[in-house]
Amino acid sequence: MQAHETRRATRAALSSASRLGLTVHDAAVLHNSNKLTLRLRPCDVLARVAPAADQGAQREVDVAQRLAEVGSPVAALESPEVFVRDDYVVTLWAYYEPVTTRAIPHAEYADALERLHAGMRRVDLPTPHYTDRVSAARALVADQARTPELADPDRVFLANTLDRMRRAVSESGRPEQLLHGEPHPGNLLVTRSGPLFIDFETCCRGPIEFDLAHAPDEVGDHYPGVDHQLLRDCRTLVLAMITVWRWDRDDQFPDGHRLGVEWLNELRQATAQPG
């Protein structure tokens, strides 16, 4: 968010916390992209703020609440209410002090994700299919007004890669279930209670390999029953999607343009390699 948006979003978070009777004297920015993540003190609550046009907040809260009820490794909600303030939606969560800066061991990461998936099989909520996200990326590639800096050869390459990998994943025949959608290391907290997943706004249905494609490569080696060819296809599909998003003219991901160029080159190398 730009500076003026950050100020308004912060005010929306403070107002939401006050409505719950929380004491807030300070709001520290933890992450700022298309959404704002704040640590509210001294109540020590995490606030996530998104533009009101974002339709994922209620689904995120519903999924997190249901997963907590079945004992899944997820961060706790401070409140199940979704607050709407000044064109922003605000959700409030428990804040977890980091207990280490080390990367979580791959076996522990795989175990946490397996337990999350087990809990998700017990949750029945309407969620999008992973192909909806592929279709959104495909539409973005086709829209030159939204991706004006994307060269025509790169546009064709990305479109063909998305189409080809979507077919490969869809035709795999693997069972599908509720997924986190983006269980990358940035969405896994190492806490005193063990690893906990956050950020469920991207939940979707699909094969577990689609989730594993967001985790470090070695995590798949510790997750039981993985189709490794499908996992490779999912990794290529995910790389194609996140590359497309970095070329969106409205993308606010930090250093997004550099990553768009870097990932495009990486994707070309990946698709050029046999297997």
ZATOR-646072 format. One record per residue: residue in three letters; x negated, y, z negated of N, C-alpha, C, O, CB in turn. Coordinates in steps of 0.05 Angstrom, whole numbers, padded with zeros to 5 digits, always signed. Glycine has a CB too. Layout:
alaXYZXYZXYZXYZXYZ
...
***
This chain:
met-00017-00024+00000+00000+00000+00000-00017+00025+00000-00039+00025-00012+00019+00000-00024
gln-00008+00046+00013-00022+00071+00013-00019+00084-00015-00002+00076-00031-00011+00090+00035
ala-00035+00105-00020-00036+00117-00047-00009+00126-00056-00001+00121-00079-00056+00140-00047
his+00006+00140-00039+00033+00150-00048+00052+00127-00053+00069+00129-00071+00044+00169-00027
glu+00050+00105-00037+00066+00082-00042+00059+00068-00068+00076+00058-00083+00064+00062-00018
thr+00033+00067-00074+00024+00054-00098+00035+00069-00123+00043+00056-00142-00007+00054-00099
arg+00035+00095-00121+00046+00111-00144+00075+00105-00148+00084+00101-00171+00042+00141-00139
arg+00091+00104-00126+00119+00099-00129+00125+00070-00138+00142+00065-00155+00133+00104-00102
ala+00109+00051-00128+00112+00024-00136+00105+00020-00165+00118+00004-00179+00095+00005-00118
thr+00085+00034-00174+00077+00032-00203+00100+00043-00220+00106+00032-00241+00051+00048-00208
arg+00111+00065-00212+00134+00076-00228+00157+00057-00229+00170+00054-00249+00143+00103-00216
ala+00162+00043-00207+00183+00023-00206+00177+00000-00226+00195-00010-00239+00187+00011-00177
ala+00152-00008-00227+00145-00029-00246+00148-00020-00275+00158-00035-00292+00115-00038-00241
leu+00140+00004-00281+00142+00015-00308+00171+00017-00316+00179+00011-00339+00128+00042-00310
ser+00188+00026-00297+00217+00029-00303+00229+00001-00309+00246-00002-00327+00231+00042-00280
ser+00221-00019-00293+00232-00046-00297+00224-00057-00324+00240-00069-00338+00223-00064-00274
ala+00198-00053-00331+00189-00064-00357+00203-00050-00380+00210-00062-00400+00159-00060-00360
ser+00208-00024-00378+00222-00009-00399+00250-00019-00403+00260-00020-00425+00222+00021-00392
arg+00263-00027-00381+00290-00038-00383+00291-00063-00400+00311-00068-00413+00302-00043-00355
leu+00269-00078-00400+00268-00102-00416+00259-00096-00445+00258-00114-00462+00248-00122-00404
gly+00254-00071-00451+00245-00063-00477+00215-00068-00482+00206-00069-00505+00261-00078-00497
leu+00200-00071-00461+00171-00076-00463+00157-00050-00467+00165-00029-00457+00160-00090-00438
thr+00135-00050-00482+00119-00026-00487+00096-00025-00466+00080-00043-00465+00107-00026-00516
val+00097-00004-00451+00077-00001-00429+00064+00027-00431+00078+00047-00429+00090-00006-00401
his+00038+00028-00434+00024+00053-00434+00005+00055-00410-00005+00077-00404+00008+00056-00460
asp+00000+00033-00397-00020+00033-00376-00013+00011-00356-00003-00010-00363-00049+00029-00387
ala-00019+00016-00330-00015-00004-00309-00041-00005-00292-00048+00014-00279+00010+00003-00291
ala-00054-00028-00293-00079-00032-00278-00073-00048-00253-00060-00069-00254-00100-00046-00296
val-00083-00038-00230-00079-00051-00205-00098-00075-00203-00122-00072-00205-00084-00032-00181
leu-00086-00099-00199-00102-00123-00196-00105-00131-00167-00126-00142-00159-00089-00146-00211
his-00085-00125-00151-00086-00131-00122-00067-00113-00108-00045-00107-00117-00079-00161-00117
asn-00077-00103-00084-00061-00085-00068-00063-00092-00039-00084-00089-00027-00070-00055-00073
ser-00041-00101-00028-00040-00106+00001-00012-00096+00010-00005-00073+00006-00046-00136+00009
asn+00003-00114+00023+00031-00106+00029+00048-00107+00004+00070-00096+00003+00043-00125+00050
lys+00038-00120-00018+00051-00120-00044+00031-00111-00064+00007-00112-00060+00062-00148-00051
leu+00041-00101-00087+00024-00091-00108+00027-00108-00133+00049-00115-00142+00032-00061-00115
thr+00004-00116-00144+00004-00132-00169-00009-00116-00191-00032-00106-00188-00011-00159-00165
leu+00005-00113-00213-00004-00095-00235-00005-00111-00261+00012-00128-00266+00015-00071-00238
arg-00024-00104-00278-00024-00114-00306-00014-00091-00323-00027-00070-00325-00053-00123-00314
leu+00008-00096-00337+00020-00076-00354+00011-00080-00382+00012-00102-00393+00051-00077-00352
arg+00001-00059-00395-00009-00061-00422+00003-00039-00439+00010-00018-00429-00040-00058-00422
pro+00006-00044-00466-00004-00067-00482+00013-00092-00482+00006-00111-00495-00009-00058-00510
cys+00036-00092-00468+00053-00115-00469+00041-00139-00455+00050-00162-00459+00080-00109-00456
asp+00021-00134-00439+00007-00155-00424+00026-00172-00407+00029-00196-00411-00009-00173-00443
val+00039-00159-00388+00057-00171-00370+00047-00165-00341+00036-00144-00336+00086-00161-00374
leu+00051-00184-00324+00043-00180-00296+00067-00172-00280+00088-00185-00281+00031-00207-00284
ala+00065-00150-00265+00086-00140-00248+00079-00144-00219+00057-00136-00211+00093-00111-00254
arg+00097-00155-00203+00093-00157-00174+00114-00139-00161+00138-00142-00166+00095-00187-00164
val+00105-00121-00144+00122-00101-00132+00120-00103-00101+00098-00104-00090+00114-00073-00141
ala+00143-00105-00089+00145-00106-00059+00166-00087-00049+00184-00079-00064+00151-00136-00050
pro+00163-00078-00024+00184-00062-00012+00211-00076-00014+00213-00101-00011+00178-00055+00017
ala+00233-00061-00017+00259-00073-00020+00267-00089+00004+00284-00107+00002+00280-00051-00026
ala+00256-00083+00027+00262-00098+00051+00253-00127+00050+00262-00144+00065+00251-00085+00076
asp+00234-00132+00032+00223-00159+00028+00245-00176+00016+00256-00170-00006+00197-00159+00011
gln+00251-00199+00029+00274-00215+00019+00265-00240+00003+00281-00257-00003+00290-00224+00043
gly+00239-00241-00004+00229-00265-00016+00229-00265-00046+00224-00287-00058+00202-00270-00007
ala+00233-00243-00059+00230-00241-00088+00250-00259-00103+00242-00273-00122+00234-00213-00097
gln+00275-00259-00095+00294-00275-00110+00289-00305-00106+00291-00320-00125+00323-00269-00100
arg+00281-00313-00082+00274-00341-00078+00250-00349-00094+00249-00371-00105+00269-00346-00048
glu+00230-00331-00095+00206-00337-00111+00213-00342-00140+00203-00361-00153+00186-00314-00109
val+00230-00325-00151+00238-00327-00179+00254-00353-00184+00249-00367-00203+00254-00303-00188
asp+00272-00359-00166+00289-00383-00169+00271-00408-00168+00275-00426-00184+00310-00384-00146
val+00252-00409-00149+00235-00432-00147+00218-00435-00172+00215-00457-00183+00218-00431-00121
ala+00205-00413-00180+00188-00415-00204+00203-00423-00228+00193-00439-00244+00174-00387-00209
gln+00227-00413-00232+00243-00421-00255+00250-00450-00255+00249-00464-00275+00269-00404-00256
arg+00258-00460-00232+00265-00489-00230+00241-00507-00234+00243-00527-00247+00278-00495-00203
leu+00218-00498-00223+00194-00514-00226+00185-00515-00255+00176-00536-00265+00171-00503-00209
ala+00187-00493-00269+00180-00492-00297+00198-00511-00313+00189-00524-00332+00182-00463-00309
glu+00223-00513-00306+00242-00530-00320+00235-00560-00318+00241-00576-00335+00270-00526-00310
val+00222-00567-00295+00214-00595-00292+00185-00600-00299+00174-00622-00293+00220-00604-00263
gly+00172-00581-00312+00145-00584-00322+00123-00582-00302+00101-00593-00306+00144-00611-00334
ser+00127-00568-00280+00107-00565-00259+00086-00545-00269+00092-00528-00286+00119-00556-00233
pro+00061-00546-00258+00040-00527-00266+00043-00500-00253+00030-00495-00233+00013-00539-00260
val+00061-00484-00264+00067-00458-00252+00065-00436-00274+00069-00441-00297+00095-00458-00239
ala+00059-00412-00265+00058-00389-00283+00086-00383-00293+00106-00386-00278+00046-00364-00270
ala+00089-00374-00318+00115-00369-00330+00126-00342-00323+00111-00323-00319+00113-00372-00360
leu+00152-00341-00320+00165-00315-00316+00168-00300-00342+00173-00313-00363+00193-00319-00303
glu+00165-00274-00342+00172-00258-00365+00202-00253-00366+00214-00252-00387+00157-00231-00365
ser+00214-00252-00342+00242-00248-00340+00252-00260-00313+00238-00258-00293+00250-00217-00341
pro+00275-00273-00313+00285-00284-00288+00299-00263-00271+00309-00270-00249+00305-00307-00294
glu+00301-00239-00280+00314-00218-00266+00296-00206-00244+00272-00202-00249+00324-00196-00285
val+00308-00200-00221+00294-00185-00200+00304-00156-00201+00328-00151-00197+00299-00198-00172
phe+00286-00138-00207+00293-00110-00210+00291-00095-00184+00271-00099-00169+00276-00097-00232
val+00310-00078-00178+00309-00061-00154+00306-00032-00163+00325-00022-00176+00334-00065-00135
arg+00284-00019-00156+00279+00008-00165+00266+00024-00143+00245+00017-00133+00260+00008-00190
asp+00279+00046-00135+00267+00065-00116+00255+00052-00091+00232+00056-00084+00244+00081-00130
asp+00272+00036-00078+00264+00022-00053+00243+00000-00057+00230-00008-00038+00253+00042-00033
tyr+00240-00009-00082+00221-00031-00088+00236-00053-00104+00254-00047-00119+00197-00021-00103
val+00226-00078-00100+00235-00100-00117+00212-00107-00136+00189-00109-00127+00245-00124-00100
val+00219-00112-00161+00198-00117-00181+00205-00144-00195+00228-00148-00203+00197-00094-00202
thr+00185-00161-00198+00188-00185-00214+00166-00184-00236+00144-00174-00231+00186-00211-00197
leu+00173-00195-00259+00155-00194-00282+00148-00222-00292+00165-00239-00295+00169-00178-00305
trp+00122-00225-00296+00111-00252-00302+00092-00250-00326+00083-00229-00334+00096-00262-00278
ala+00087-00273-00338+00067-00275-00360+00040-00269-00348+00034-00277-00326+00068-00303-00374
tyr+00023-00254-00363-00004-00249-00355-00022-00270-00368-00020-00275-00392-00013-00220-00362
tyr-00041-00281-00352-00060-00301-00362-00088-00290-00360-00097-00283-00338-00057-00328-00347
glu-00101-00288-00382-00129-00278-00382-00146-00300-00369-00145-00323-00377-00139-00272-00411
pro-00163-00292-00349-00180-00313-00337-00199-00325-00358-00210-00311-00374-00197-00300-00314
val-00202-00351-00356-00219-00365-00376-00247-00372-00364-00265-00379-00379-00206-00390-00386
thr-00249-00369-00338-00275-00375-00325-00275-00363-00297-00254-00358-00285-00280-00406-00323
thr-00299-00357-00287-00302-00347-00260-00310-00369-00241-00313-00364-00217-00322-00324-00259
arg-00314-00393-00251-00323-00415-00234-00300-00425-00216-00276-00422-00224-00334-00438-00250
ala-00307-00436-00194-00286-00448-00177-00276-00474-00190-00291-00489-00203-00298-00455-00149
ile-00250-00479-00188-00238-00502-00200-00249-00527-00185-00250-00527-00161-00207-00501-00199
pro-00257-00548-00199-00266-00573-00186-00245-00583-00167-00221-00581-00172-00273-00595-00207
his-00254-00594-00144-00236-00603-00123-00217-00624-00133-00193-00624-00125-00252-00613-00099
ala-00226-00643-00149-00208-00664-00159-00187-00652-00177-00164-00661-00176-00225-00685-00175
glu-00194-00632-00193-00174-00619-00211-00154-00603-00194-00130-00603-00201-00188-00601-00231
tyr-00164-00590-00173-00146-00575-00155-00126-00594-00142-00102-00589-00142-00164-00561-00133
ala-00136-00617-00132-00118-00637-00119-00098-00647-00138-00074-00651-00131-00135-00660-00107
asp-00106-00653-00163-00087-00663-00183-00065-00643-00189-00042-00650-00192-00102-00671-00209
ala-00073-00617-00192-00053-00597-00197-00033-00594-00174-00009-00591-00178-00066-00569-00202
leu-00043-00596-00149-00026-00593-00126-00008-00618-00124+00015-00615-00116-00042-00589-00101
glu-00018-00641-00130-00002-00665-00129+00021-00663-00150+00043-00671-00144-00019-00690-00134
arg+00015-00653-00174+00035-00650-00194+00056-00629-00186+00080-00632-00192+00023-00643-00221
leu+00046-00608-00173+00065-00587-00163+00084-00600-00142+00108-00595-00143+00049-00564-00151
his+00073-00615-00124+00090-00628-00103+00110-00647-00115+00132-00649-00106+00072-00642-00083
ala+00101-00662-00136+00119-00680-00149+00143-00665-00162+00166-00674-00159+00105-00696-00171
gly+00137-00642-00174+00159-00626-00185+00177-00615-00163+00201-00613-00167+00148-00604-00202
met+00165-00607-00141+00180-00596-00119+00199-00616-00107+00220-00608-00096+00162-00585-00098
arg+00193-00641-00108+00211-00661-00098+00236-00664-00115+00256-00676-00107+00197-00688-00096
arg+00235-00652-00139+00258-00653-00157+00275-00627-00156+00295-00624-00170+00249-00657-00186
val+00266-00608-00139+00279-00582-00137+00294-00581-00111+00282-00585-00090+00259-00559-00140
asp+00319-00575-00112+00336-00573-00088+00346-00544-00085+00366-00536-00096+00360-00593-00089
leu+00331-00529-00069+00338-00501-00063+00336-00496-00033+00318-00507-00020+00321-00481-00079
pro+00353-00479-00022+00350-00473+00007+00324-00457+00012+00320-00436+00000+00375-00456+00017
thr+00308-00467+00029+00282-00454+00035+00278-00456+00065+00288-00474+00078+00258-00466+00020
pro+00262-00438+00077+00256-00439+00105+00239-00464+00112+00228-00476+00094+00241-00414+00114
his+00238-00471+00137+00220-00492+00147+00194-00479+00155+00193-00455+00163+00233-00508+00171
tyr+00172-00494+00153+00146-00482+00160+00145-00472+00189+00131-00453+00195+00124-00503+00156
thr+00162-00484+00206+00162-00476+00234+00174-00448+00237+00169-00434+00257+00178-00495+00251
asp+00189-00439+00218+00199-00411+00219+00176-00391+00218+00177-00371+00231+00219-00406+00195
arg+00156-00398+00202+00133-00380+00200+00116-00381+00225+00105-00361+00234+00115-00388+00176
val+00115-00405+00237+00101-00407+00263+00115-00391+00284+00102-00377+00300+00099-00437+00272
ser+00141-00392+00284+00157-00377+00304+00153-00347+00300+00151-00332+00319+00187-00383+00302
ala+00151-00338+00274+00146-00310+00269+00119-00301+00279+00116-00279+00291+00149-00304+00239
ala+00099-00318+00275+00072-00312+00286+00073-00311+00316+00060-00294+00329+00052-00332+00276
arg+00087-00330+00328+00089-00332+00358+00102-00306+00369+00094-00296+00389+00104-00357+00367
ala+00123-00297+00355+00137-00272+00364+00118-00248+00362+00119-00230+00379+00162-00268+00348
leu+00102-00248+00341+00083-00226+00337+00062-00225+00360+00055-00204+00370+00069-00228+00310
val+00053-00249+00368+00034-00250+00390+00046-00239+00415+00033-00225+00431+00024-00279+00394
ala+00071-00245+00420+00085-00236+00444+00092-00206+00444+00098-00195+00465+00110-00252+00448
asp+00091-00194+00421+00099-00166+00419+00075-00147+00420+00061-00143+00400+00115-00161+00392
gln+00069-00137+00444+00045-00120+00447+00047-00094+00432+00026-00083+00424+00042-00114+00477
ala+00071-00085+00427+00074-00060+00411+00065-00064+00382+00054-00045+00370+00103-00050+00411
arg+00069-00088+00371+00060-00094+00344+00032-00104+00342+00020-00103+00320+00079-00114+00331
thr+00021-00113+00364-00007-00123+00364-00023-00109+00387-00033-00122+00405-00008-00154+00367
pro-00024-00082+00387-00035-00068+00410-00065-00072+00414-00074-00069+00437-00031-00038+00406
glu-00080-00080+00394-00109-00083+00397-00117-00112+00405-00141-00117+00409-00123-00076+00371
leu-00098-00129+00408-00103-00157+00415-00107-00159+00446-00088-00153+00461-00081-00176+00405
ala-00130-00167+00455-00136-00169+00483-00119-00191+00496-00112-00210+00483-00166-00174+00489
asp-00112-00187+00521-00094-00206+00535-00104-00235+00534-00089-00253+00529-00090-00198+00563
pro-00130-00240+00540-00140-00268+00538-00137-00280+00510-00130-00303+00507-00169-00270+00547
asp-00142-00263+00490-00138-00273+00462-00109-00278+00456-00102-00296+00441-00150-00253+00442
arg-00092-00261+00467-00063-00264+00463-00053-00291+00474-00038-00306+00461-00047-00241+00476
val-00062-00297+00499-00055-00322+00511-00066-00346+00496-00052-00366+00491-00065-00323+00540
phe-00091-00344+00487-00103-00365+00472-00088-00371+00446-00083-00394+00439-00132-00358+00466
leu-00081-00350+00431-00067-00353+00406-00039-00365+00410-00030-00383+00395-00065-00326+00391
ala-00025-00356+00431+00001-00366+00437+00000-00396+00443+00016-00412+00433+00014-00351+00460
asn-00019-00404+00460-00022-00432+00468-00029-00449+00444-00020-00471+00441-00042-00435+00490
thr-00047-00439+00427-00056-00454+00403-00032-00458+00384-00029-00480+00374-00079-00440+00389
leu-00017-00437+00379+00007-00440+00362+00026-00461+00373+00036-00477+00358+00021-00413+00358
asp+00032-00459+00398+00051-00478+00411+00041-00507+00409+00056-00525+00402+00056-00470+00440
arg+00015-00510+00415+00004-00537+00416+00002-00550+00389+00009-00573+00385-00024-00537+00428
met-00006-00534+00369-00009-00545+00342+00018-00549+00328+00021-00568+00313-00026-00527+00325
arg+00037-00532+00335+00064-00537+00324+00075-00563+00334+00088-00578+00318+00083-00513+00331
arg+00071-00569+00359+00081-00595+00370+00067-00618+00356+00079-00638+00349+00076-00596+00400
ala+00040-00615+00353+00025-00637+00341+00034-00643+00312+00037-00666+00305-00005-00630+00340
val+00039-00622+00297+00048-00626+00269+00077-00636+00268+00083-00654+00252+00045-00599+00253
ser+00094-00625+00284+00122-00632+00284+00127-00661+00293+00145-00674+00284+00138-00613+00302
glu+00110-00671+00311+00113-00697+00321+00098-00719+00306+00096-00742+00314+00104-00698+00350
ser+00087-00711+00283+00070-00730+00267+00087-00751+00254+00077-00773+00249+00055-00715+00245
gly+00113-00746+00249+00130-00765+00236+00127-00767+00206+00139-00785+00193+00126-00792+00248
arg+00111-00750+00194+00106-00751+00165+00131-00740+00150+00145-00723+00160+00081-00734+00158
pro+00136-00751+00126+00159-00741+00110+00154-00712+00102+00131-00702+00100+00163-00758+00085
glu+00176-00697+00099+00175-00669+00092+00188-00664+00065+00205-00679+00056+00188-00652+00113
gln+00179-00643+00052+00190-00636+00025+00186-00606+00021+00176-00592+00038+00177-00652+00003
leu+00196-00597-00002+00191-00569-00010+00161-00566-00015+00148-00582-00028+00207-00562-00035
leu+00150-00544-00005+00121-00538-00007+00117-00510-00020+00135-00493-00020+00107-00539+00020
his+00093-00506-00031+00086-00479-00040+00085-00460-00017+00095-00437-00019+00059-00480-00055
gly+00072-00468+00005+00070-00451+00029+00043-00439+00032+00033-00437+00055+00090-00429+00028
glu+00030-00430+00010+00003-00419+00012-00012-00425-00014-00019-00406-00029+00004-00388+00017
pro-00018-00450-00021-00031-00456-00046-00062-00453-00044-00076-00471-00051-00024-00484-00055
his-00071-00430-00034-00100-00426-00032-00111-00418-00059-00096-00413-00078-00105-00403-00011
pro-00138-00417-00062-00149-00411-00088-00140-00386-00101-00139-00384-00126-00179-00411-00086
gly-00132-00366-00085-00123-00341-00097-00096-00344-00110-00088-00326-00126-00121-00320-00076
asn-00082-00366-00105-00056-00370-00117-00057-00393-00138-00036-00404-00145-00035-00377-00096
leu-00081-00399-00148-00084-00419-00169-00100-00406-00192-00124-00400-00188-00097-00444-00158
leu-00088-00403-00215-00101-00391-00238-00113-00413-00255-00101-00434-00260-00081-00374-00254
val-00138-00408-00265-00150-00425-00285-00145-00413-00312-00156-00392-00319-00181-00429-00279
thr-00128-00426-00328-00119-00415-00353-00125-00434-00376-00134-00457-00371-00089-00408-00353
arg-00121-00425-00401-00125-00443-00424-00105-00466-00423-00109-00487-00436-00122-00427-00450
ser-00083-00463-00408-00063-00484-00406-00069-00502-00382-00053-00520-00375-00035-00472-00403
gly-00092-00498-00369-00098-00513-00345-00092-00497-00320-00083-00474-00322-00083-00540-00344
pro-00096-00508-00296-00091-00494-00271-00061-00489-00267-00045-00508-00271-00102-00509-00247
leu-00054-00465-00260-00026-00458-00256-00023-00444-00229-00039-00426-00222-00015-00440-00279
phe-00002-00451-00214+00003-00438-00188+00020-00414-00191+00038-00413-00209+00016-00458-00169
ile+00016-00394-00174+00031-00370-00173+00040-00364-00145+00032-00378-00126+00015-00346-00185
asp+00057-00344-00141+00064-00333-00115+00079-00354-00098+00068-00367-00081+00039-00325-00100
phe+00106-00356-00104+00122-00376-00090+00140-00363-00069+00160-00376-00060+00139-00390-00110
glu+00134-00339-00060+00151-00326-00040+00149-00339-00013+00166-00335+00005+00144-00297-00038
thr+00127-00355-00008+00123-00368+00018+00132-00397+00018+00125-00412+00036+00094-00366+00025
cys+00148-00405-00002+00157-00433-00003+00172-00440+00023+00186-00424+00034+00176-00437-00027
cys+00167-00465+00032+00179-00474+00056+00181-00505+00055+00171-00517+00036+00164-00464+00081
arg+00193-00517+00075+00193-00546+00077+00174-00555+00099+00171-00542+00119+00222-00556+00083
gly+00162-00578+00094+00143-00589+00113+00127-00611+00101+00132-00619+00078+00124-00567+00124
pro+00108-00622+00116+00091-00644+00105+00071-00633+00085+00063-00610+00087+00077-00659+00128
ile+00063-00649+00066+00044-00640+00045+00018-00630+00058+00004-00613+00046+00039-00662+00025
glu+00011-00641+00081-00014-00632+00094-00014-00603+00101-00035-00590+00103-00018-00649+00119
phe+00010-00591+00106+00012-00562+00111+00002-00547+00087-00012-00527+00090+00040-00554+00119
asp+00009-00555+00063+00000-00542+00039-00030-00547+00035-00045-00528+00030+00015-00553+00014
leu-00039-00572+00039-00067-00578+00035-00085-00562+00055-00109-00558+00049-00072-00608+00040
ala-00074-00554+00077-00090-00539+00097-00098-00511+00086-00116-00499+00097-00074-00535+00122
his-00085-00502+00065-00092-00476+00053-00113-00479+00031-00125-00459+00022-00067-00463+00041
ala-00118-00503+00022-00137-00508+00000-00165-00513+00012-00167-00518+00036-00128-00533-00017
pro-00186-00511-00005-00212-00518+00005-00213-00546+00018-00198-00564+00009-00233-00517-00018
asp-00229-00550+00038-00229-00575+00054-00232-00599+00036-00219-00620+00041-00252-00574+00074
glu-00249-00598+00015-00255-00621-00001-00231-00630-00018-00230-00653-00028-00278-00616-00019
val-00211-00612-00022-00188-00619-00039-00173-00643-00026-00163-00660-00040-00170-00595-00042
gly-00171-00643+00000-00157-00664+00014-00169-00691+00010-00156-00712+00013-00156-00658+00043
asp-00195-00692+00004-00209-00718-00001-00200-00730-00027-00203-00754-00031-00239-00714-00001
his-00188-00714-00045-00180-00724-00072-00150-00727-00074-00140-00736-00095-00191-00705-00094
tyr-00135-00719-00054-00106-00721-00055-00098-00748-00043-00106-00754-00020-00092-00696-00040
pro-00082-00764-00057-00075-00791-00047-00056-00790-00023-00038-00773-00021-00063-00807-00069
gly-00061-00809-00005-00042-00814+00017-00042-00793+00039-00021-00790+00052-00015-00815+00006
val-00064-00779+00042-00065-00757+00062-00069-00769+00090-00085-00788+00094-00087-00737+00056
asp-00055-00758+00110-00060-00764+00138-00081-00743+00147-00074-00720+00152-00033-00762+00156
his-00106-00752+00150-00128-00733+00154-00127-00721+00182-00136-00698+00186-00154-00747+00150
gln-00117-00735+00202-00114-00722+00228-00093-00700+00227-00097-00678+00238-00106-00743+00250
leu-00071-00706+00214-00050-00685+00211-00061-00662+00195-00055-00639+00201-00025-00697+00197
leu-00077-00667+00175-00089-00645+00159-00106-00628+00176-00105-00603+00174-00105-00657+00135
arg-00122-00640+00194-00138-00624+00213-00121-00607+00231-00127-00583+00236-00156-00642+00230
asp-00099-00618+00241-00081-00603+00258-00068-00580+00242-00065-00558+00252-00059-00621+00269
cys-00060-00585+00217-00048-00564+00200-00068-00542+00195-00061-00519+00194-00038-00576+00174
arg-00093-00549+00190-00114-00528+00186-00116-00510+00210-00118-00486+00208-00141-00541+00179
thr-00116-00522+00234-00118-00506+00258-00093-00488+00261-00095-00465+00269-00121-00524+00283
leu-00070-00499+00255-00045-00484+00257-00045-00461+00238-00038-00438+00245-00021-00502+00252
val-00053-00466+00213-00054-00445+00192-00074-00423+00200-00068-00399+00197-00061-00456+00165
leu-00097-00431+00210-00117-00412+00218-00107-00394+00241-00112-00370+00242-00143-00426+00227
ala-00092-00406+00260-00080-00391+00281-00060-00370+00271-00060-00347+00280-00066-00409+00302
met-00044-00378+00251-00023-00360+00241-00036-00337+00226-00029-00314+00230-00004-00375+00222
ile-00055-00343+00208-00066-00321+00192-00083-00302+00210-00086-00279+00204-00084-00332+00169
thr-00094-00313+00232-00108-00296+00251-00089-00277+00264-00095-00253+00267-00122-00313+00272
val-00066-00287+00272-00046-00269+00285-00038-00247+00266-00035-00224+00274-00021-00285+00293
trp-00033-00253+00241-00024-00233+00222-00044-00210+00218-00036-00188+00213-00018-00246+00194
arg-00070-00216+00221-00090-00196+00218-00090-00176+00241-00101-00154+00239-00118-00208+00215
trp-00077-00183+00264-00076-00165+00287-00050-00148+00287-00046-00131+00305-00078-00181+00313
asp-00033-00153+00267-00009-00136+00265-00017-00108+00258-00032-00103+00239+00010-00148+00243
arg-00006-00089+00273-00014-00061+00268-00006-00051+00240-00018-00032+00230-00001-00043+00289
asp+00014-00064+00228+00023-00056+00201+00010-00073+00179+00017-00070+00156+00053-00059+00199
asp-00009-00090+00186-00021-00107+00166-00038-00090+00147-00053-00073+00156-00039-00129+00179
gln-00035-00095+00121-00050-00080+00101-00069-00097+00085-00079-00090+00064-00031-00067+00082
phe-00076-00121+00096-00095-00138+00083-00122-00125+00083-00131-00114+00103-00096-00166+00098
pro-00136-00125+00060-00162-00112+00059-00181-00123+00079-00185-00148+00082-00174-00115+00031
asp-00194-00105+00095-00213-00113+00115-00201-00131+00136-00214-00149+00147-00238-00127+00102
gly-00175-00127+00142-00160-00145+00159-00171-00146+00188-00171-00168+00199-00132-00136+00160
his-00179-00124+00199-00187-00124+00227-00213-00141+00231-00215-00157+00249-00192-00096+00238
arg-00232-00138+00212-00256-00154+00214-00250-00183+00212-00261-00200+00226-00276-00146+00192
leu-00232-00190+00194-00224-00218+00190-00210-00229+00215-00213-00252+00223-00206-00222+00166
gly-00194-00212+00228-00180-00220+00252-00200-00228+00274-00196-00248+00288-00162-00198+00263
val-00221-00212+00277-00242-00219+00297-00256-00244+00289-00261-00262+00306-00261-00195+00300
glu-00264-00246+00264-00279-00269+00254-00263-00294+00256-00274-00315+00266-00287-00264+00225
trp-00238-00294+00248-00222-00318+00249-00215-00326+00278-00212-00350+00284-00196-00314+00233
leu-00212-00306+00296-00207-00313+00324-00231-00328+00335-00227-00348+00350-00202-00287+00340
asn-00255-00320+00329-00279-00334+00338-00280-00362+00326-00287-00382+00339-00304-00319+00332
glu-00274-00364+00300-00274-00390+00286-00253-00409+00298-00258-00432+00301-00268-00386+00256
leu-00230-00398+00306-00209-00414+00318-00218-00425+00345-00212-00448+00352-00183-00398+00320
arg-00231-00408+00360-00241-00417+00386-00261-00440+00383-00260-00460+00398-00254-00394+00402
gln-00278-00438+00363-00298-00459+00358-00284-00484+00349-00291-00506+00358-00318-00450+00338
ala-00264-00482+00332-00250-00505+00321-00235-00520+00343-00235-00545+00344-00231-00497+00299
thr-00222-00505+00361-00206-00518+00382-00224-00528+00405-00215-00544+00421-00186-00499+00393
ala-00249-00520+00406-00267-00529+00427-00281-00555+00419-00293-00568+00436-00288-00508+00433
gln-00280-00562+00393-00294-00586+00384-00276-00611+00388-00252-00610+00382-00301-00583+00354
pro-00288-00632+00398-00272-00657+00401-00260-00666+00374-00274-00666+00354-00289-00680+00413
gly-00235-00674+00374-00222-00684+00349-00215-00662+00330-00204-00668+00309-00240-00703+00335
***
